[in-house]
Amino acid sequence: MTAIGAPSVAVGAISAGMAVDPTGRFAYFVNLAGDRVLAFDVDANTGALSSMAVSSVETGGSPYGIAVDPTGRFAYVANTGDGTVSAYNIDATSGALSPMTIPTVTAGSGARDIAVDPSGRFAYVLNQGDRTVMAYSINPVSGVLTPLAATPPATGGGPFSITVDPKGRFAYVANLDSHNVSAYTLNASTGVPTPAVTPTISTGNRPASVAIDASGKFAYVADNTDGKVSIYTIDAASGVLNPQAAPTVTAGQAPNRIALSR
């Protein structure tokens, strides 16, 4: 990677999650301190960011995680401070965010992160306060979230982020305090998450995030305190993570997030 012409843009104090729409035209940054999402256009040639005409929208209290659905029509923000999810429509031309007709839904205590499955039918919210994963159905027309009736499964200690695999079969939660990853199978029809046959996998110290390659065969975990990335193969039937023969690589100091090229 090399720095582009405009190597940085201001996103306010304590920038948390970020997301790019599926077309690569729009980028959204969560500003935790200001309870807002900042919106940018992405230059198709240079990758440079520039503020949209409608440059930001309000969120709930202390927003953190953000996800854009695979159609690029809807965006969702998990609000840690008030245990809610803010829901937005994305303008197809401008990329501007506007609150949905039902602008917020209730999540659990300390709603920290959110992921949308690749079919765009379900969303999963990680609640750090009560250590659960809540599941929602997504209305295909309005984008409105409706909680699923199933009991939310538990996570490990200090859950920090949630990831759904590219095929929509499994979900993974990185648990900072228990030094492991929680694994779940996702029901293809109902979207309900249940603990995998091996529900937790040991990692390095304080894992912060999980990334999965496009084939769904490999998982990478950023171990925050170790300064390493742990590498796993994914069992196609169970979703269980198995350490590779060379299980780790060295990263920089305190890696927090990891992303893969497509």
C-alpha positions as CSV (number, residue, x, y, z in Angstrom):
1,M,0.0,0.0,0.0
2,T,1.1,3.5,-0.8
3,A,-0.4,6.8,0.5
4,I,-2.8,8.4,-2.0
5,G,-2.9,12.1,-2.9
6,A,-5.2,13.0,0.1
7,P,-3.9,10.5,2.6
8,S,-6.3,11.3,5.4
9,V,-9.7,12.9,6.2
10,A,-11.1,14.1,9.6
11,V,-13.7,11.8,11.2
12,G,-13.9,13.4,14.6
13,A,-12.8,12.3,18.0
14,I,-12.9,8.6,18.8
15,S,-13.7,7.1,15.5
16,A,-15.1,3.6,15.9
17,G,-16.5,1.3,13.2
18,M,-16.4,1.9,9.5
19,A,-18.1,0.3,6.4
20,V,-18.0,0.7,2.6
21,D,-21.0,0.0,0.5
22,P,-20.9,-3.0,-1.9
23,T,-20.3,-0.8,-5.0
24,G,-17.3,0.8,-3.4
25,R,-18.7,4.3,-4.0
26,F,-19.5,5.3,-0.4
27,A,-17.8,5.0,3.0
28,Y,-19.3,5.5,6.4
29,F,-17.4,6.2,9.7
30,V,-18.9,6.0,13.2
31,N,-18.0,8.9,15.4
32,L,-18.5,7.6,18.9
33,A,-17.8,10.9,20.7
34,G,-20.3,12.8,18.6
35,D,-23.0,10.2,18.3
36,R,-23.0,10.5,14.5
37,V,-22.1,8.6,11.3
38,L,-20.0,10.6,8.9
39,A,-20.5,9.9,5.1
40,F,-18.0,10.2,2.3
41,D,-17.8,9.7,-1.4
42,V,-15.0,7.4,-2.7
43,D,-13.2,8.5,-5.8
44,A,-13.3,5.6,-8.2
45,N,-9.9,6.4,-9.7
46,T,-7.9,7.5,-6.7
47,G,-9.7,6.1,-3.7
48,A,-9.7,9.6,-2.1
49,L,-12.6,10.4,0.3
50,S,-14.7,13.6,0.2
51,S,-17.6,14.5,2.4
52,M,-21.1,14.0,1.0
53,A,-23.5,16.9,0.7
54,V,-25.4,15.3,3.6
55,S,-22.2,14.7,5.5
56,S,-23.6,13.1,8.7
57,V,-26.6,11.7,10.5
58,E,-27.3,11.3,14.2
59,T,-27.2,7.8,15.9
60,G,-28.1,6.5,19.4
61,G,-25.8,6.9,22.3
62,S,-22.1,6.0,22.0
63,P,-22.3,4.3,18.5
64,Y,-19.7,1.7,17.7
65,G,-20.2,-1.0,15.0
66,I,-21.7,-0.4,11.6
67,A,-22.8,-2.7,8.8
68,V,-24.2,-2.1,5.2
69,D,-26.4,-4.8,3.8
70,P,-25.2,-6.6,0.6
71,T,-27.7,-4.8,-1.6
72,G,-26.2,-1.4,-0.5
73,R,-29.7,-0.1,0.4
74,F,-29.6,-0.2,4.2
75,A,-27.1,0.6,7.0
76,Y,-27.2,-0.3,10.6
77,V,-25.3,1.1,13.7
78,A,-25.0,-0.6,17.0
79,N,-25.2,1.9,19.9
80,T,-23.3,0.8,22.9
81,G,-24.5,3.6,25.2
82,D,-28.2,2.9,25.0
83,G,-28.4,-0.7,23.8
84,T,-30.1,0.1,20.4
85,V,-29.6,-0.2,16.7
86,S,-30.1,2.8,14.5
87,A,-31.3,1.9,11.0
88,Y,-30.9,4.0,7.8
89,N,-31.8,3.9,4.1
90,I,-29.0,4.6,1.7
91,D,-29.8,6.9,-1.3
92,A,-28.8,4.9,-4.4
93,T,-27.5,8.0,-6.2
94,S,-25.9,10.1,-3.5
95,G,-25.1,7.5,-0.8
96,A,-26.7,9.8,1.8
97,L,-28.2,8.1,4.9
98,S,-31.7,8.8,6.2
99,P,-33.5,7.2,9.1
100,M,-35.9,4.4,8.3
101,T,-39.6,4.6,9.1
102,I,-38.7,2.6,12.3
103,P,-35.4,4.4,13.0
104,T,-34.3,2.4,16.0
105,V,-34.8,-1.1,17.5
106,T,-33.9,-2.4,20.9
107,A,-30.8,-4.6,21.3
108,G,-29.1,-5.9,24.5
109,S,-26.9,-4.2,27.0
110,G,-23.9,-2.6,25.5
111,A,-24.7,-3.3,21.8
112,R,-21.2,-3.0,20.3
113,D,-21.1,-4.6,16.9
114,I,-23.4,-5.7,14.1
115,A,-23.1,-8.0,11.1
116,V,-25.4,-8.7,8.2
117,D,-25.5,-12.2,6.5
118,P,-24.6,-12.3,2.8
119,S,-28.2,-13.0,1.8
120,G,-29.3,-9.7,3.4
121,R,-32.1,-11.5,5.3
122,F,-30.7,-11.4,8.8
123,A,-28.6,-9.2,11.1
124,Y,-26.7,-10.1,14.2
125,V,-25.9,-7.7,17.1
126,L,-23.2,-8.4,19.6
127,N,-24.1,-7.2,23.1
128,Q,-21.0,-6.6,25.2
129,G,-22.8,-5.8,28.4
130,D,-24.9,-9.0,28.7
131,R,-22.6,-11.2,26.5
132,T,-25.2,-12.3,24.0
133,V,-25.8,-12.4,20.2
134,M,-29.2,-11.1,19.2
135,A,-30.6,-12.0,15.7
136,Y,-33.0,-10.0,13.6
137,S,-34.8,-10.5,10.3
138,I,-34.5,-7.8,7.7
139,N,-37.5,-6.6,5.7
140,P,-36.4,-6.9,2.1
141,V,-38.4,-3.8,1.1
142,S,-38.1,-1.4,4.0
143,G,-34.9,-2.7,5.7
144,V,-36.7,-2.6,9.1
145,L,-35.3,-5.1,11.7
146,T,-37.5,-7.5,13.6
147,P,-36.1,-9.5,16.5
148,L,-36.2,-13.2,16.1
149,A,-38.0,-15.1,18.8
150,A,-35.1,-17.5,19.6
151,T,-33.2,-17.0,22.9
152,P,-29.9,-15.1,22.2
153,P,-26.9,-17.4,22.6
154,A,-24.1,-16.5,25.0
155,T,-20.6,-15.3,24.1
156,G,-17.4,-15.5,26.0
157,G,-15.9,-12.8,28.3
158,G,-15.4,-9.3,26.9
159,P,-17.0,-9.9,23.4
160,F,-15.6,-7.3,21.1
161,S,-16.7,-8.0,17.4
162,I,-18.8,-10.3,15.3
163,T,-18.3,-11.7,11.8
164,V,-20.5,-13.8,9.5
165,D,-18.8,-16.0,7.0
166,P,-19.3,-15.2,3.3
167,K,-21.6,-18.2,2.7
168,G,-23.9,-17.3,5.7
169,R,-23.3,-20.6,7.4
170,F,-21.4,-19.5,10.6
171,A,-20.8,-16.5,12.8
172,Y,-17.8,-15.8,15.1
173,V,-17.4,-13.5,18.1
174,A,-13.9,-12.4,19.3
175,N,-13.8,-12.5,23.1
176,L,-11.1,-10.2,24.5
177,D,-11.3,-11.3,28.2
178,S,-11.7,-15.1,27.7
179,H,-9.0,-15.2,25.0
180,N,-11.1,-17.2,22.6
181,V,-13.5,-17.1,19.7
182,S,-17.2,-18.2,20.0
183,A,-18.5,-20.1,17.0
184,Y,-22.1,-20.4,15.9
185,T,-24.0,-22.1,13.2
186,L,-26.7,-20.1,11.4
187,N,-30.0,-21.7,10.4
188,A,-30.3,-21.1,6.6
189,S,-34.1,-20.8,6.8
190,T,-34.7,-19.0,10.1
191,G,-31.4,-17.2,10.7
192,V,-31.3,-18.4,14.3
193,P,-27.7,-18.8,15.7
194,T,-26.8,-21.7,17.9
195,P,-23.4,-22.6,19.4
196,A,-21.3,-24.8,17.2
197,V,-20.4,-28.3,18.1
198,T,-17.1,-26.9,19.5
199,P,-18.5,-23.6,20.8
200,T,-15.2,-21.9,21.6
201,I,-11.7,-21.9,20.1
202,S,-8.6,-20.8,22.0
203,T,-6.6,-17.9,20.4
204,G,-3.8,-15.6,21.5
205,N,-4.2,-12.9,24.1
206,R,-7.2,-10.7,23.8
207,P,-8.5,-11.4,20.3
208,A,-10.2,-8.4,18.9
209,S,-11.6,-9.4,15.5
210,V,-12.1,-12.3,13.0
211,A,-11.8,-12.0,9.2
212,I,-12.8,-14.8,6.8
213,D,-11.6,-15.2,3.2
214,A,-14.1,-15.1,0.3
215,S,-14.0,-18.9,-0.1
216,G,-15.1,-19.4,3.5
217,K,-12.1,-21.8,4.1
218,F,-9.8,-19.7,6.3
219,A,-10.2,-17.5,9.3
220,Y,-7.7,-14.9,10.7
221,V,-7.9,-13.5,14.2
222,A,-6.2,-10.3,15.4
223,D,-4.7,-11.0,18.8
224,N,-4.5,-7.6,20.3
225,T,-2.0,-8.1,23.2
226,D,0.2,-10.7,21.5
227,G,0.8,-8.6,18.4
228,K,0.0,-11.6,16.2
229,V,-2.5,-12.9,13.8
230,S,-3.8,-16.5,14.4
231,I,-4.6,-18.5,11.3
232,Y,-7.3,-21.2,11.1
233,T,-8.9,-23.5,8.6
234,I,-12.7,-23.6,8.8
235,D,-14.5,-27.0,8.9
236,A,-17.1,-26.8,6.2
237,A,-19.7,-28.9,8.0
238,S,-19.4,-27.6,11.6
239,G,-17.7,-24.2,11.3
240,V,-15.1,-25.2,13.9
241,L,-11.8,-23.4,13.6
242,N,-8.6,-25.6,13.4
243,P,-5.2,-24.0,13.8
244,Q,-3.0,-24.2,10.7
245,A,0.4,-25.9,10.9
246,A,2.0,-22.4,11.1
247,P,-0.6,-21.1,13.5
248,T,0.5,-17.4,13.8
249,V,2.2,-14.6,12.1
250,T,3.7,-11.5,13.7
251,A,1.8,-8.2,13.3
252,G,2.4,-4.7,14.6
253,Q,1.7,-3.6,18.2
254,A,-1.8,-4.2,19.5
255,P,-3.6,-5.3,16.2
256,N,-7.3,-4.5,16.6
257,R,-8.9,-5.2,13.2
258,I,-8.1,-7.3,10.1
259,A,-9.5,-7.2,6.6
260,L,-8.9,-9.3,3.5
261,S,-8.7,-8.3,-0.2
262,R,-11.3,-10.0,-2.4
